[in-house]
Amino acid sequence: MGGLARKGAVTVKLSTLSILLSLLVPAHTTRSPDCGGILTPSGLSYFAEVSRPHAEAVLRQDLMAPVDPDLFLDSPKPSRSQVNSVSVAELSLSLIPDSGLQLSINADLSIIPPSSTPKGMRLSILAELHVEMNPEGNLELVTPDCKATLEEVQSTEEMDSKPSSSELDEEINIKKICQEVSKLLLLPNERLISLTAQFPITPSCQLQYMPLAAPVFSEQGITVSLQTTFQVAGMTIPLPVSPVPFSMPEPASSSPSHLTLAFSEHFYTSLFFALETAGAFNMTMPSLLTTATMAENITQMGSLFQEDTPVLLQAVFRSSPRVLLEEGEAALKLFLTIHVGTGSPAFQSFLSMNVDMAAGLVLSVADMRMMISAARTEDVELSLAASNVGPVADALLEELFLPTIREEVPAQVNEVLSEGVLLPHVSSFTYTDVSVVIHKDYVLVPCNLQFQPGPGDMSTAS
């Protein structure tokens, strides 16, 4: 396989030219989504499930060994009540259509009042959660309403000698627990911020998923619309305008998956446009031809080259690549100019041809990455663009160069895409049971969530 032409003055000039030309392409005039995701009720239940050990650890830290004097009010004396165990019996998250979420937590506390036997108490927390866009453009969890109560759950015979729940409310700062109720979940704001991290595609090209608005809450789940931006050499590049506005597909009412990601046709076209702008597809291809073997078919080659020299092909895009999505299949269309020449001491072209080709695209997911590969194709059209060796028939161009083009172009495109493209995700969550379903104009990626605790997480999940 030929190496990609990323070195030398020619590549630098081509990359610079690509960036300058991209500035002339009509850019997004309005913010519109090109991908997104739908967290289903089953995914929300899974998030609640893995948050329960975390909530228990946080409550134990706050209630059993408080370092914050505000949590226990006016109780410097050793006669205060002590919490000696905390167990979260229930943590649930339920959807409030067109609004947000309801968080419900029931925790069993064992409390030792002063000079008394332990008593069981039930701490109940009911909070309404909304997700908003902050000024920095990140999603943020807010708590407009929260109520926490503390009630005794076991009867005793000596009620008069024990503090009432209202007295314990004064010792345990219920109000402060409500003010910080979001920390009982798995650090949601930190994880929401991680959604907008920059992800590398190649060393010089990165992408970033940006939320366009607060999520939409419905009975089917939580829908987040995203717009992808691409950076080349650290600068955000303008993208061609999508001919068809993309809207998130309606979620299936009975989807068993935790999450369904959706990617528009325009997302994939923008990806290839960004890689083209970065010069990633400028390629040099070896061939089995030499100037002598070509002279057998093109007589003027003999007068131009007195010595037999290997022939090389250099390809650049004359128009941006396009991705087409149809039901069950994806295709990549490439519009190239391929220069034929010799590379010693520097590449000198003696013939150029226009090449239009279409290759099937294979889409899969591995390790949080969308893997994209171009299949070998038979659909290739060659035509002469310029020649220093006289006229050359299209049929002869195909005879001489078609085998190399069919083999090398998909192979070198696949080399650029070999690392895949990171999917939208938040920290500490990976995807399992992933499938890829191609529809007309968009791709769906149903998957399940898998929590993987990282540094700072106060819980583990099986």
Secondary structure, 3 states (H helix, E strand, C coil): CCCECCCHHHHHHHHHHHHHHHCCCCCCCCCCCCEEEEECHHHHHHHHHHHHHHHHHHHHHHHHCCCCCCCECCCCCCCCCEEEEEEEEEEEEEEECCCEEEEEEEEEEEEECCCCCCEEEEEEEEEEEEEEECCCCCEEEEEEEEEEEEEECCCCCCHHHCCCHHHHHHHECHHHHHHCHHHHCCCHHHHHHHCCCEEEEECCEEEEEEECCCCEEECCEEEEEEEEEEEECCEECCCCCCCCCCCCCCCCCCCCCCEEEEEEHHHHHHHHHHHHHCCCCCEEEEEEEEHHHHHCCCCHHHHHCCCCCEEEEEEEEEEEEEEEEECCEEEEEEEEEEEEEECCCCCEEEEEEEEEEEEEEEEEEECCEEEEEECCCCEEEEEEEEECCCCCCHHHHHHHHHHHHHHHHHHHHHHHCCCCEECCCCCCEEEECCCCEEECCEEEEEEEEEECCCCCCCCCCC
